[in-house]
Structure formats: structure tokens, C-alpha cells
Amino acid sequence: QQVTTTTSTTVFKTVRMWHRLFLISFLFFVVDVHSLRTNGEACCKPLVTIHTETGAVILSQGGLNVTLLSNFSTVLGAHGFTNSTRSSLWSQIEVTKLSDTVWECVAVAKDITLRRTVTVEDFRIVVQDGITVIGSGLSNKTTPYGISVQHQAFMHVAADDVLSVAIPGSLEPYACTSFNAQETDPNFKLHRGTFGNPTVHAETKLGSIGIMPLDDVFELHGYTVQEALPQPGSTSQCQVSSPPSLRLHDDYLTLPSGSSHTMEWAVYMIPQQYHLPHAAGQKLNRNSSFFGSSVPSTAYFDFINLVRDDVGASALSIPGSGFLSFEHTSSPEHNLINAGYNTSWEFMNATEFSALRQHQGMYHVHGSIPKGNTTEVCRTSVLYCHGSCFVNDLTDYEYQGFLMLINKTLESSYNGQAASVLMYEHSFISTESNASLKYPDSIITTSTGAQAAYSICSAGDDYPLFYGTGDNSYGAQLVAYYEKALSMGFTGIYHDEWCNTAVSHTFSTWDGYSGVLNTTTLEVQHTLGSLCLLTQEHEMTMADIIRNAGGDMTFNAQPQTRTWRQYAQQFSEAGGRRGALLHKVEDSLESRMLHTHLHTPIAFLRFGGAVKDIDPLYNKTCGPDIIGPSKNLTACVGRNLLAHLDFGVAPYLYDGLWHSQSGLNPIQVMFPLNAPIYVYPGTIFSKDRIVTKINGTYNLPLQTKDKQMKEMDGSGLDVWVFNADAQFESHNFYNGSEVDVTLKEGYMCVIALAT
């Protein structure tokens, strides 16, 4: 039986095929993915060998052959696993095949020894490089010793056979490398990190390959280079090696002499014909004017969804979105005025504030950055009351404003869920009076020994930087911050600029792994402390304060270490009470949506200070002809949501709000996104909800009283359609579990199991 319904914009066909329910259900898709990876050895497991003379690793998957070469360079020279002859610095290389899926290579040199283990895990090959620093000639066992590491994967294909390349950890689209320079230090240009997605991927006619660091240190130090495609976009010309290759670097590894450390990284080899079953046949239409050229190929998304499974990201649910943020002011904020609200939130009653939250899809309510009572040096703005200032110097006016927001939120309701009202927090800035004198052991410094600041100008600087640990004085202030927020009545914390800030390192402390090496001699010029490595244990302590109180947390910036990623995934509901941690990113450039793909794929919409883009399409999203001189972000909030969807990413409101007189909007119906979640161009798949702008056949399991897959009265699919401005067009209900979607170009729909 087939039912066809036609509207002016969309055609849906519902097919009742009960004998196919198990085959077409999303739950079956998840099972099928894992069975394919576990049992389909001929399909998925690459062949691996290690050259007994040189240590080079040779990989083969289908028709794609890859050679992995490595260099571990020190002051004595390059200790290489090369393609032809053994490096002269290795006195011996011993290769052993331990099993059908595990190889070991032990190499010994004068200053280091290396024990490499290569393990095949379905699509993924995991490499563990255990390094012991002998440091021959060093004066003592604690002397820092630098090792510059480079791995290069050569794909044995013609240059014309490379179809696409993605470097998602770059700050800009069309990049040749994910080296993101930190320009703030006067003496050194350091790598800022890859912001949560350290991968690199190349698609060829014979299959695709992806590479990523796995351990904490390697992810923070590491950056990638693609020498496979000369022109990934319109703004750069990349060097191409022969044969084409991908590289993974760590130029900062600095270990104590006599110590040992294991670097861990992975290579993915994916057959050309492979797609996750629920996305089979989904192709990105490059001729479409509704997809930017910075959106990677479908092959990249096949790869990144495998990685999402491996790192645990696909198992996270996202219960809802939110808005940043409500300020304490006697007049309506500009974002409320632009959205057609004529009164400040402070003067709304519980019914009005509930209606505001409901219309905006506001699961989380945010308090703004607290203000102080002095003026900035570099601007005429009021100096914000960051860090220990909130603990010790918060004004009564700001305190009363926060209490008002807390009470307003607790009195309101949103979909019958427990209220979430979050206090702003920044772990690296303090504007407390004389903070540098109070917390001298916690100062973040540049290479000159001066304290680093967030804002620097000719007149001086604002917002001095500190870091907190369980052992230093500023760490105790951060604990007091969390405790004060909870005591006021906030349910949790919104943590701004997670893991690093205007700087990513301090020169005041050595973390035992990081340093600046002379680019010629590789001598250690200065030891470093990575802010992520120094603070993540203490950040867990603080997050536990919120979790143990039954609270919730959201973050600006994605997890950037395996340790934090695994901690943040504890419990399943990201941003829920006593749940996993919801990490977002700011939408400065649309390509930065790729940073979200290894945790929670959700990001802020555009804010007034960032409306331009390098990608020509997304430069029009919030163009001046749309938002006007007043930068009315409400005018482009829908277009911005659709731009996020191009990258498989959900929205979180920043400056722009839905107009108060507009109809139903996508945020109201696209959450919750229940695990498993997979991302594709123009599509977010979840267990019982699909958000898409791609035409095709979609299906979801039926929700029944006994949780079995069978027909029952009232079951089926709700489908909401929105136009190219994300304005509501239609809603229809369909019996069955499968629906064919045909949308006008640029439109989107939300498909959900009926409840």
C-alpha cells in the first residue's frame, strides 16, 4: 500500500512494508555497521607488513596501496623508517609478526630506542611508538631532550586519482595544513592545536585514507599537512608530493632524559565502495548553490563517522539547544529588540518567559559575563568581572541580576523539562584587583617572562591570564567560583574558551612533554606548559562538582585530548543533568563546524563580530544586505542554521533570535537528538529523528508501547518542512516507517518518530 501526499513545496511518499521493517530500521543500520566491521574481514581489514630492513610500514586495502614512512629527529640527526635503506642512526631494527593482526618493530640508536606496535582493527590500523630517551651525552637525567616526529603516508596512485582532501582541524577552509599559528608571543610562533578534530583525510579513485593522533600529547602538539591535491579550494595552491601523500607532525615533543613516552596514532583505510548503510547513495551535489565549496566530500563523512564510533562520540545524545545570553539591563537587549520583543526579559512574567523559551527552543538559559565597575584600558567598555573577580569582587547590582535570571528560569517551563540556567565562566582570565600579586604561582607567561594578556593595545593590556591546577593558588579560586555559582541557584556552568585561550601555552612551567626546538639543530630552546595538559585534571575536579550536585555543563570549544573526550562522554546525555558534557564551537567561519565532528556536533550561530566568511557562499549568510548596519542577526538566523546543516551540525543561538511573530522554527522540533548520532552533508541522523536538506528515502523505527517493531494505531512519522530561510512551511503525519522526501533546493525538513 502506498500513500502519496503533495504540497506546493514537497512530495512525500509513505511506504508500508512491514516485512522489511527490520531491514530498514535505523537500529538495524547500527548493528549492520558493527557486523560489517567485525565479520567482513575481506571487505574491511587492510593487509599490513613491516619492511624488516628499513622499518617502513606497507598497507593495502582493496586496490589502494600505502607506504608509511617515519622520522624521529634529534640533535644527532634523523632516525628514519625509510623506503629503501636503513637509517645509519639505527644500530639495529628487529621486526616480529606477533599475530595475523599485530606486528612489532624494535629500533635502537645511540640516544633513543623505539618499540613500535602496529595493530589492525578492521578499518583502523593503530600505531603505538614507545620512545625511551637515552640522551647520550646529556649532563643529567632531567635534561629536556627534543624529538621532532614526522609520519608520511604515500598513496601509490596517480595525482589525477586523488579526488578530495579534508583538513578539518584548520582554522580556515581550503588549507594545506592544520598548523594554526599563535602569533601572540614576541619570539616564537607556536601551534595552537587543531580544536577538537586532528584528522586528515584523502579520497582517491581506489579508496580513501585518514590519519589522526590518538594520545593527549600528540593531539595537542600534532598538525597535519596534505601533499595530495594542488588546489582543494579557490584560495590556496598546495604542494603535491610524488606519489601524493599526507603527513602528521609533532615538532614540540620534549622529554626528560631517561624517561619513556608512548605516542599513539591511527591510519584508516576505507574501501572506495564503502558507505555507512543508512547513508548509502547520499552524494553531495557540487552543482548546488546551496552547498559551500568548503564542505568536504561524502567520503570524508564516511571516514569521520567511523572515527565517531571509535572515539565514542556517536553514543552521545543532545537533549536541546540554548541561547547565549541574558544581560542584566534596564532596557531590552538589542537581540530581543531585533526579534520583536518590546520588553526586557526582566519584566516578563513566568508565562511570558516560558513562551520566550518555548519559541526559541531554549533548553539552556545562560547568564551573561559579569561586569565590573571599572573601564577597560584598550576600549571604552566596562571591564568584565572574570575569574576570581566573580568570587571576591562581584558587584551587588550584578549579583541581584543573576538572582533574577535564576528565579525567572526556575519559574518558567520548557517542554516539561527540568530548568537549566548556566553561569558563565572563563578559567584563564581574572580581573580581580591585584590578582597577579595574589596568585603569582599561577601566571601564564610569554617567552619574555611577562604575563600574557587576552587583550593588548598601545595603551597597555586588559584581562591578564592565569591557569588553575589542584596544586596552585588560582586553582582554589576556580573551585570557589563553581561553588558560588551553585550556591546562588545556578544549575550549572557554561565554560567559555575550553582548554586554551588567546594563548595555548605558558613559558612559566614545563609539563614534561612540550618545548620549542631550534628548527635547525633541534636543541631545546625553551620548555613549555600546554594549558590543556596542565589544567585538564583540575577541570575534571571542577566538572565533578557540578555533576555531583546534579547540574549540567556546556562548553565553548571541543574536547582536545582523548582523556577529556572520554571523561566528557561519561553518561549519555550531553548537557543533561548529571550528564555528559555538551561542547560547542563559535561560528566565526562556517568551515569550523568540522571541529565539532568528534564529540557533540552543535555550534553557535553567527554573532555580531563575525559575519564574514572565506567561503563565498557562507559570506552571504549574514551579509550586509540581510542584517543591515545594525547587524540584526535575527534576519539571518534561519540561513545560518541551514549553513550549519551543510556540515551535519546542529544550531545553538548566540546573538540572533527567532522573530517573536514567526511560526514554528526548526530548533523547536529537531531536538532531542538521541544516540546514535551520525553526520553527513546536509543531514543529521539520530535514533528517532533525522534533520536533512537532501532528497532521498528515509526511515526510522516505529515507537511502540512494548518497544517492538510492529504496526500500531497512532504510530508513524511526523515531517516538518522549512524553506530556505528556515521558516515553517508545512507539517504532515505519515503512517509507516519510511518516507520519500523531495524538497525544493535549499529547503530542509525534520523527520521524527511520532509520539
C-alpha positions in Angstrom: 0.0 0.0 0.0 1.3 3.4 -0.9 0.1 6.9 0.1 1.3 10.0 -1.8 0.7 13.5 -0.4 1.7 16.6 -2.4 2.2 20.1 -1.2 3.4 23.2 -3.1 6.9 22.6 -2.0 7.3 18.9 -1.1 6.4 15.4 -2.1 6.3 12.6 0.5 5.6 9.0 -0.3 4.9 6.7 2.6 5.5 3.0 2.1 4.0 0.4 4.4 6.3 -2.5 4.1 6.1 -4.4 7.3 8.0 -7.4 6.1 11.0 -5.1 5.6 10.9 -3.3 9.0 13.9 -4.9 10.5 15.9 -4.4 7.3 15.2 -0.7 7.0 15.2 0.3 10.7 17.9 2.6 11.9 18.7 0.2 14.7 19.5 -2.4 12.2 21.7 0.0 10.4 23.8 0.4 13.6 24.0 -3.3 14.0 24.9 -3.7 10.4 27.8 -1.2 10.7 29.4 -3.1 13.5 28.8 -6.5 11.9 30.4 -5.3 8.8 33.4 -4.1 10.7 33.7 -7.2 12.8 32.9 -10.0 10.4 33.6 -8.6 6.9 37.3 -9.2 7.1 37.7 -9.4 3.3 35.9 -6.1 3.0 37.5 -4.1 5.7 40.7 -5.2 7.2 43.8 -3.9 5.3 46.9 -6.0 4.8 49.9 -4.8 6.8 53.6 -5.7 6.6 56.7 -4.1 8.0 59.9 -4.0 6.0 62.4 -6.0 8.0 65.4 -3.9 6.9 64.1 -0.3 6.9 61.1 -0.4 9.3 58.7 1.1 6.7 55.0 0.0 7.1 53.2 -1.2 3.9 49.4 -1.1 3.9 47.0 -2.5 1.3 43.2 -2.2 1.2 41.4 -3.2 -2.0 43.3 -1.6 -4.8 44.9 1.2 -2.6 48.5 0.7 -1.5 50.1 3.0 1.0 53.6 3.2 2.4 54.1 4.8 5.9 57.5 6.4 6.5 58.5 7.9 9.8 61.3 10.2 11.1 62.2 10.7 14.8 64.8 13.5 14.5 67.0 14.7 17.4 70.2 16.7 17.7 72.0 13.6 16.4 70.0 13.6 13.1 67.0 11.8 11.6 66.2 8.4 12.9 64.1 7.2 10.0 61.9 4.3 8.9 62.6 4.8 5.3 61.6 3.4 1.9 65.0 1.9 0.8 67.9 1.6 3.1 68.2 1.5 6.9 68.9 4.8 8.6 72.5 5.0 9.7 71.5 6.1 13.2 69.7 2.8 14.0 72.2 0.3 15.2 69.6 -2.4 14.8 66.0 -2.9 13.6 64.2 -6.1 14.6 60.7 -6.8 13.1 58.4 -9.5 14.5 55.0 -10.6 13.4 53.2 -11.4 16.7 49.9 -12.5 15.1 47.8 -12.1 12.0 46.9 -8.6 13.1 49.9 -7.4 15.3 53.4 -6.5 14.2 56.3 -5.2 16.4 59.4 -3.3 15.4 62.2 -2.5 17.8 64.8 0.0 16.8 67.9 1.1 18.8 70.0 4.2 18.4 72.6 6.0 20.5 70.2 8.5 22.0 66.7 6.8 21.8 65.1 3.4 21.5 61.8 2.8 19.8 59.4 0.0 20.3 56.6 0.2 17.6 53.5 -1.9 17.7 51.2 -2.0 14.7 47.7 -3.4 15.3 45.0 -3.9 12.6 41.4 -3.2 13.9 39.0 -3.5 10.9 39.3 -0.3 9.0 41.8 1.2 11.5 45.5 0.5 12.0 46.7 1.7 15.4 50.4 2.5 15.8 52.0 2.8 19.2 55.5 4.2 19.3 57.1 3.7 22.7 60.1 6.0 22.9 62.8 5.8 25.6 65.2 8.7 25.8 68.8 7.6 26.5 70.1 11.1 25.7 73.7 10.1 25.2 76.0 13.0 26.2 73.4 14.8 28.3 74.7 16.2 31.6 72.0 14.7 33.8 68.8 12.6 33.7 66.4 15.5 33.9 67.8 17.5 30.9 65.0 18.1 28.4 65.6 16.3 25.1 63.8 17.3 21.9 62.4 14.9 19.3 60.8 16.2 16.1 58.4 13.5 14.8 57.0 13.2 11.3 54.9 10.4 9.7 54.2 10.4 6.0 51.7 8.2 4.2 52.4 7.9 0.5 49.4 6.7 -1.6 50.5 4.8 -4.7 48.1 6.4 -7.1 48.5 8.9 -9.9 48.0 12.6 -9.0 44.8 12.6 -11.0 43.4 9.8 -9.0 43.1 12.0 -5.8 39.5 13.2 -5.7 39.3 15.2 -2.5 41.2 16.2 0.7 39.9 17.4 4.1 41.9 19.1 6.9 39.1 19.7 9.4 41.4 20.9 12.2 42.4 24.1 10.3 41.1 27.5 11.3 40.4 28.3 7.7 38.9 26.5 4.7 41.0 25.3 1.7 44.1 24.8 3.9 47.2 22.8 3.0 47.9 22.2 6.7 46.3 22.3 10.1 49.2 24.2 11.6 47.4 27.0 13.3 49.9 29.7 14.3 49.7 31.5 17.6 51.1 34.9 16.8 51.0 36.5 20.3 54.5 35.6 21.6 57.2 38.0 20.5 59.9 35.3 20.0 58.1 32.1 18.9 55.3 31.2 16.5 53.6 28.2 18.2 50.9 25.8 17.0 47.6 26.5 18.8 46.2 23.0 18.2 43.5 21.5 15.9 40.5 22.5 18.1 39.0 19.0 18.5 39.4 17.4 15.1 43.0 16.5 14.5 42.3 14.2 11.4 43.3 14.5 7.8 41.6 12.6 5.0 42.2 11.9 1.3 39.8 10.3 -1.1 41.1 8.5 -4.2 39.5 6.5 -7.0 40.8 3.3 -5.3 39.7 4.1 -1.7 40.3 6.7 1.0 42.8 7.1 3.8 42.5 9.1 7.1 45.2 9.7 9.7 44.9 11.1 13.3 46.9 11.3 16.5 45.3 9.4 19.5 47.2 10.2 22.7 46.8 13.5 24.5 50.2 14.9 23.8 50.3 14.0 20.2 46.8 15.5 19.6 47.8 18.8 21.3 51.2 19.0 19.6 50.2 17.5 16.3 49.3 19.1 13.0 48.7 17.6 9.5 49.9 18.5 6.0 48.3 17.4 2.8 50.5 16.9 -0.3 47.9 15.1 -2.3 45.8 17.8 -4.1 47.2 21.0 -5.5 44.1 23.1 -5.1 41.5 22.0 -2.5 39.8 25.4 -2.8 40.0 28.7 -4.5 42.4 30.4 -2.2 45.5 28.2 -2.0 47.9 26.2 -4.0 49.3 23.2 -2.2 52.5 21.3 -2.9 51.9 17.8 -4.2 54.5 15.0 -3.5 55.2 12.1 -5.8 53.3 9.9 -5.1 50.6 12.0 -3.3 50.9 11.9 0.5 49.5 13.0 3.9 51.8 14.0 6.8 51.4 14.1 10.6 53.8 16.1 12.6 54.9 16.8 16.2 57.6 19.5 16.3 57.4 20.1 20.1 58.0 16.7 21.8 60.4 17.4 24.7 61.0 14.6 27.2 63.3 14.3 30.3 66.4 12.3 29.6 65.9 8.8 30.8 62.2 8.9 30.5 59.8 6.9 28.4 56.7 8.0 26.5 54.3 6.3 24.1 52.9 8.2 21.1 49.8 6.7 19.6 48.2 7.3 16.2 45.9 5.7 13.7 45.5 5.2 10.0 42.1 4.4 8.4 41.9 2.5 5.1 38.4 2.6 3.7 37.3 0.8 0.5 36.1 3.0 -2.3 32.6 1.4 -2.4 32.1 1.7 1.4 29.3 3.8 3.0 27.6 3.6 6.3 24.4 1.7 5.4 22.0 4.5 6.4 23.9 7.0 4.2 24.4 4.7 1.2 24.0 6.6 -2.0 24.0 10.1 -0.4 26.2 12.2 -2.5 26.9 15.9 -2.2 25.7 17.8 -5.3 28.6 20.1 -6.1 26.5 21.9 -8.7 24.1 23.0 -6.0 24.4 26.7 -5.0 23.1 25.6 -1.5 26.4 23.9 -0.5 29.6 25.8 0.1 32.8 24.6 -1.5 34.3 24.2 2.0 32.0 21.3 2.7 34.1 18.1 2.4 33.2 15.1 0.3 30.8 12.3 1.4 33.9 10.1 1.7 35.2 12.3 4.4 31.9 11.9 6.3 32.1 8.1 5.9 35.5 8.3 7.5 34.6 10.7 10.3 31.5 8.6 11.3 33.8 5.6 11.7 36.0 7.7 13.9 32.9 8.9 15.8 32.2 5.3 16.6 35.8 4.6 17.6 36.1 7.6 20.0 32.6 7.1 21.4 31.1 10.3 20.0 28.2 8.6 18.2 26.9 7.3 21.5 26.1 10.8 22.9 22.6 12.3 22.8 21.9 16.0 22.6 18.7 16.9 24.6 18.4 20.5 23.4 19.8 23.8 22.4 20.1 27.2 24.1 20.8 30.9 23.9 23.8 33.0 24.9 22.9 35.1 26.9 20.7 37.3 29.0 22.2 40.5 30.3 21.1 42.4 33.4 19.9 45.7 32.0 17.1 48.2 32.5 16.2 48.2 28.8 15.6 45.4 26.3 18.8 44.0 24.8 19.5 44.6 21.1 18.9 40.9 20.3 15.4 41.0 21.9 14.5 44.2 20.2 15.6 42.8 16.8 13.5 39.8 17.4 10.4 41.9 18.0 10.2 41.7 21.8 9.2 45.1 23.3 10.2 44.5 26.9 13.2 43.3 28.7 13.3 39.7 30.0 13.4 41.1 33.5 9.9 42.5 33.2 8.4 39.3 31.7 6.2 37.2 34.0 6.6 33.4 34.2 4.1 32.8 31.3 5.8 35.3 29.0 9.3 34.0 29.8 8.1 30.4 29.3 6.7 31.5 25.9 10.0 33.1 25.0 12.0 29.9 25.9 9.5 27.7 24.1 9.5 29.7 20.9 13.3 30.0 20.8 13.9 26.3 21.6 15.8 27.3 24.7 16.6 24.2 26.7 19.6 26.0 28.3 19.4 29.6 29.7 22.7 31.4 30.0 23.7 34.2 32.3 26.0 36.8 30.7 29.6 37.6 31.6 29.5 39.5 34.9 30.5 43.2 34.6 32.8 45.1 37.0 32.9 48.7 38.0 36.0 49.9 36.1 36.7 50.6 32.4 39.0 48.7 30.0 42.4 50.2 29.0 42.0 49.2 25.3 38.4 50.2 24.8 35.8 52.4 26.5 33.8 49.3 27.5 33.2 48.3 31.1 35.8 45.8 32.3 34.2 42.3 32.8 34.4 40.6 36.2 36.2 37.4 35.2 37.5 34.5 37.3 38.4 35.3 40.9 36.8 38.7 40.5 33.4 36.9 40.5 34.4 35.2 43.7 35.7 38.2 45.5 34.7 41.5 43.8 31.2 40.9 42.2 29.1 44.0 42.5 25.7 43.7 44.2 24.0 45.0 41.0 25.3 42.1 39.0 24.6 39.6 41.9 20.9 40.7 42.0 20.6 40.5 38.2 21.8 36.9 38.3 19.4 36.0 41.1 16.6 37.5 39.0 17.5 35.3 35.9 17.8 32.2 38.1 14.3 32.8 39.6 12.8 33.7 36.2 14.1 30.5 34.7 13.1 28.3 37.6 9.6 29.7 37.5 9.3 29.1 33.7 9.0 25.8 31.9 10.3 24.3 28.6 8.7 21.1 27.3 8.2 19.9 30.9 11.9 19.5 31.4 14.0 20.5 34.5 15.2 24.0 34.3 18.8 24.6 33.1 20.3 28.0 33.9 24.0 28.3 33.5 26.6 30.7 34.9 29.3 32.0 32.6 32.9 31.0 33.5 36.3 31.6 31.9 39.1 29.6 33.5 42.1 31.7 32.3 41.1 35.3 32.9 41.0 37.1 36.2 40.2 40.8 36.7 40.3 40.7 40.5 42.2 43.6 42.0 45.9 42.7 42.4 45.3 39.2 41.1 48.9 38.9 39.8 50.2 39.6 43.3 47.7 37.2 45.0 48.3 34.2 42.6 52.0 34.6 41.4 52.4 30.8 41.1 49.5 30.7 38.5 50.5 33.3 36.0 50.6 32.4 32.3 53.8 34.0 30.8 55.2 34.6 27.3 58.8 33.7 26.4 60.0 37.1 27.8 58.7 36.2 31.3 55.9 38.8 31.1 52.4 37.9 32.0 50.2 37.1 29.0 47.0 39.1 28.5 43.9 38.4 26.5 43.7 41.9 25.0 46.8 44.0 24.1 46.9 47.5 22.7 49.3 50.5 22.5 47.8 51.9 25.7 48.5 48.6 27.6 46.5 45.5 28.1 43.4 44.0 29.7 42.4 40.7 31.1 45.6 39.1 32.5 45.9 35.4 32.1 46.2 32.7 34.8 45.9 28.9 34.9 44.5 26.7 37.7 45.6 23.3 38.9 44.9 21.3 42.0 48.3 22.5 43.4 48.4 26.2 42.7 46.7 29.2 44.3 44.4 30.1 41.4 43.0 26.6 41.1 41.4 27.1 44.5 39.7 30.3 43.2 38.2 28.4 40.3 36.7 25.8 42.7 35.3 28.7 44.7 33.7 30.1 41.5 31.8 26.9 40.8 30.7 26.6 44.4 29.5 30.2 44.5 27.5 29.7 41.2 25.7 26.7 42.7 25.0 28.4 46.0 23.4 31.3 44.1 21.0 28.8 42.4 22.6 28.2 39.0 22.1 24.6 37.9 25.5 24.5 36.2 28.3 26.3 34.3 28.8 27.5 30.7 32.6 27.2 30.3 34.0 29.7 27.7 37.2 29.0 25.7 37.7 25.5 26.8 41.4 24.2 27.1 43.1 27.3 25.7 42.5 31.0 25.2 44.5 33.8 23.5 47.5 31.6 24.1 47.7 27.8 24.3 51.0 27.5 26.3 52.8 29.1 29.3 56.5 29.5 29.4 56.4 29.6 33.2 56.0 25.8 33.7 57.2 22.7 32.0 54.5 20.0 31.5 57.2 17.3 30.9 56.3 16.9 27.2 56.4 20.2 25.4 59.2 22.5 24.3 60.4 24.8 21.5 63.1 23.2 19.4 65.6 25.0 17.3 64.5 24.4 13.7 68.0 23.6 12.5 69.8 21.9 15.4 66.7 20.6 17.3 68.2 21.7 20.6 65.6 22.7 23.2 65.3 26.5 23.2 62.6 26.6 25.9 60.4 24.2 27.7 56.6 24.8 27.6 53.5 24.1 29.6 50.5 23.2 27.5 47.4 24.7 29.1 45.4 21.7 28.2 47.8 19.2 29.8 48.4 21.4 32.9 44.7 22.0 33.7 42.6 19.1 32.5 42.8 17.1 35.7 41.7 20.1 37.8 39.0 20.8 35.2 37.7 17.3 35.9 37.6 18.1 39.6 35.5 21.2 38.9 33.2 19.4 36.5 32.6 16.7 39.1 31.4 19.5 41.5 28.6 20.2 39.0 27.9 16.6 38.2 27.8 15.6 41.9 25.3 18.5 42.5 23.0 17.1 39.8 23.9 20.0 37.5 24.7 20.5 33.8 27.6 21.9 31.8 28.2 23.3 28.3 31.4 24.5 26.8 32.7 26.7 24.0 35.3 24.7 22.1 35.5 20.9 21.6 37.5 18.3 23.6 41.1 18.4 22.5 42.5 15.3 24.3 41.5 11.7 24.5 41.5 11.9 28.3 39.0 14.8 28.3 36.9 13.3 25.4 36.4 10.1 27.4 35.6 12.0 30.6 33.2 14.3 28.8 31.3 11.3 27.4 30.6 9.8 30.8 26.8 9.4 31.0 25.0 9.7 27.7 23.0 12.9 27.6 25.3 15.8 26.7 24.3 18.9 28.5 21.7 17.0 30.6 21.6 17.0 34.4 24.5 15.0 35.9 25.2 14.1 32.2 27.8 14.1 29.6 29.4 17.5 28.7 28.0 19.5 25.7 30.8 21.1 23.7 30.1 23.6 21.0 32.2 25.9 18.8 31.8 29.6 17.8 30.7 30.2 14.2 33.4 32.6 13.1 33.9 30.7 9.8 31.5 28.1 8.7 34.2 25.5 7.9 35.0 25.4 11.7 31.8 23.3 12.0 34.2 20.5 11.2 35.8 21.0 14.6 32.6 19.5 16.2 32.7 16.1 14.5 34.5 14.1 17.2 32.2 15.0 20.1 28.8 16.8 20.0 28.1 18.2 16.5 26.5 21.5 17.6 27.7 25.1 17.2 26.7 28.7 18.0 25.1 30.7 15.2 26.7 33.9 14.0 27.3 36.8 16.3 27.8 40.5 15.5 31.5 40.4 15.5 31.8 37.5 13.0 29.5 37.7 10.0 32.1 37.3 7.1 33.4 34.1 5.7 36.2 32.9 3.3 33.8 30.5 1.6 31.9 32.7 -0.9 28.6 31.1 -0.2 28.7 31.5 3.6 30.0 35.0 3.2 26.4 35.8 2.1 24.7 34.0 5.0 24.7 37.1 7.2 25.7 39.6 4.5 25.2 43.4 5.0 22.2 43.4 2.6 20.5 41.0 5.0 21.4 42.2 8.5 21.8 45.9 7.7 24.1 48.4 9.5 22.7 47.5 12.9 23.8 43.8 12.4 20.4 42.4 13.1 21.3 38.7 13.4 17.6 37.7 13.6 17.4 38.4 9.9 19.8 35.5 9.1 19.4 33.1 11.9 17.5 30.6 9.7 20.1 30.8 6.9 22.8 30.3 9.4 21.1 27.2 10.8 20.9 25.8 7.2 24.6 26.6 6.7 25.4 24.6 9.8 23.4 21.7 8.4 25.6 21.6 5.3 28.3 20.2 7.7 25.9 17.9 9.7 25.9 20.3 12.7 23.0 21.5 14.9 22.4 25.1 16.0 22.8 27.0 19.3 21.6 30.6 19.4 24.1 33.4 20.0 23.0 37.0 19.0 20.2 36.2 16.6 16.8 35.0 17.9 13.8 33.8 16.0 11.4 36.7 15.5 8.7 36.7 18.1 5.9 36.7 15.4 7.4 33.9 13.3 5.9 30.5 13.2 7.3 27.2 14.2 11.1 27.0 13.8 13.4 24.0 13.3 15.1 24.2 16.7 11.6 23.5 18.3 11.3 20.2 16.5 14.8 19.0 15.8 15.7 18.1 19.4 16.2 15.8 21.2 18.8 14.2 19.0 19.1 10.7 20.6 22.1 8.5 20.2 23.4 7.2 18.0 24.2 10.4 16.0 25.9 10.4 12.6 26.7 13.4 10.5 26.6 13.8 6.7 26.5 16.7 4.3 23.1 18.4 4.8 22.0 15.7 7.2 22.0 14.7 10.9 20.9 11.1 11.6 19.8 10.1 15.1 18.0 7.2 16.6 14.5 8.6 16.2 14.9 11.9 14.3 16.5 12.9 11.0 17.3 16.5 10.0 18.0 16.9 6.3 18.1 19.1 3.3 19.0 16.2 1.0 16.3 14.4 -1.1 16.0 10.7 -0.6 14.3 7.9 1.2 14.5 8.0 5.0 13.2 5.6 7.6 13.0 5.4 11.4 12.0 2.6 13.8 8.4 2.8 15.0 7.9 3.7 18.6 5.5 1.2 20.2 4.3 0.6 23.7 6.2 -2.6 24.1 9.3 -1.3 22.2 8.9 -3.9 19.4 9.0 -3.2 15.7 5.3 -3.6 14.7 2.4 -1.6 13.5 0.1 0.0 16.0 -2.5 2.8 15.8 -1.1 6.2 16.2 2.5 5.2 15.2 4.3 6.7 12.2 6.3 9.7 11.2 5.9 13.5 11.8 7.5 15.6 9.0 8.0 19.3 9.2 9.2 21.3 6.2 11.0 24.6 6.3 12.0 26.9 3.5 15.4 28.4 2.5 15.2 30.9 5.4 14.2 28.0 7.8 10.7 29.5 8.0 7.9 27.0 8.6 6.1 25.7 5.5 4.1 22.5 6.4 3.7 19.6 8.8 2.3 16.2 7.9 1.9 12.9 9.7 2.5 9.6 7.8 1.8 6.0 8.8 4.7 3.7 8.4 8.4 3.9 8.9 9.7 5.1 5.5 9.2 8.3 3.7 10.5 9.6 0.3 11.5 13.3 0.6 11.6 15.7 -2.4 12.4 19.2 -1.3 12.9 22.4 -3.2 16.6 23.3 -3.3 17.7 24.9 -0.1 14.7 23.7 1.9 15.0 21.4 4.9 12.8 19.0 6.8 12.8 17.3 10.2 11.5 13.7 10.3 10.7 12.3 13.7 9.0 9.2 15.2 5.5 10.2 16.2 4.9 10.2 19.9 
